Amino acid sequence: MCWLMVVLARFIKAVILLYRLRSSLWLQFKPHHIAAGAAYLAAKFLNFDLAFYQNIWREFETTPAILQDVSQQLMELFQ
């Protein structure tokens, strides 16, 4: 799981740099919150079973509410 987080973190940094000016997401949330939202969406779209990792949001030092909000805004950004 640790290597996956490293890869996702690097990908997320690139995405944030590319879309920073298109969204105020980076002003609303801390970088690790955005990373958690992006990791959640990546796992969701890759059909990764998160049932075993029910408290994965704790790894990113965030809350389920923030995770849901960030994920929703990321989805809106990429639609």
C-alpha positions in Angstrom: 0.0 0.0 0.0 2.9 2.4 0.7 4.3 2.3 -2.8 0.8 3.1 -4.1 0.6 6.2 -2.0 4.0 7.4 -3.2 3.0 6.9 -6.9 -0.4 8.6 -6.3 1.2 11.5 -4.4 3.5 12.2 -7.4 0.7 12.0 -9.8 -1.4 14.2 -7.7 1.3 16.9 -7.5 1.4 16.9 -11.3 -2.4 17.2 -11.5 -2.5 20.0 -9.0 0.2 21.9 -11.0 -1.7 21.5 -14.2 -5.2 22.5 -12.9 -4.2 24.9 -10.1 -5.4 27.9 -12.1 -8.7 26.3 -13.2 -10.0 25.7 -9.6 -9.9 27.2 -6.2 -9.6 23.7 -4.7 -6.0 24.4 -3.7 -7.1 27.5 -1.8 -9.9 25.6 0.1 -8.0 22.5 1.2 -4.6 21.4 2.3 -2.5 19.5 -0.1 -2.9 16.2 1.8 -6.7 16.6 1.6 -6.5 17.0 -2.1 -4.2 14.0 -2.3 -6.7 11.9 -0.3 -9.5 12.9 -2.6 -7.5 12.1 -5.7 -6.4 8.7 -4.2 -10.0 7.9 -3.3 -11.2 8.7 -6.9 -8.3 6.8 -8.4 -9.1 3.7 -6.3 -12.8 4.0 -7.2 -12.2 4.3 -10.9 -9.7 1.4 -10.8 -12.3 -0.8 -9.0 -10.0 -1.1 -6.1 -11.7 -2.8 -3.1 -11.6 -0.3 -0.3 -13.6 -2.5 2.1 -10.4 -3.6 3.8 -9.2 0.0 4.1 -12.4 1.5 5.6 -10.3 4.1 7.6 -7.9 5.0 4.8 -8.8 8.6 5.3 -6.8 8.6 8.5 -3.6 7.9 6.6 -4.1 11.3 5.0 -5.0 13.0 8.2 -8.4 14.1 7.0 -12.0 13.4 7.7 -14.7 11.6 5.7 -16.5 14.8 5.2 -13.5 16.6 3.7 -12.7 13.6 1.6 -16.2 13.6 0.2 -16.1 17.3 -0.5 -12.7 17.2 -2.2 -13.7 14.2 -4.3 -16.9 15.9 -5.4 -15.0 19.1 -6.5 -12.4 17.0 -8.3 -15.1 15.2 -10.2 -16.6 18.6 -11.2 -13.2 19.8 -12.3 -12.6 16.9 -14.6 -16.1 16.8 -16.2 
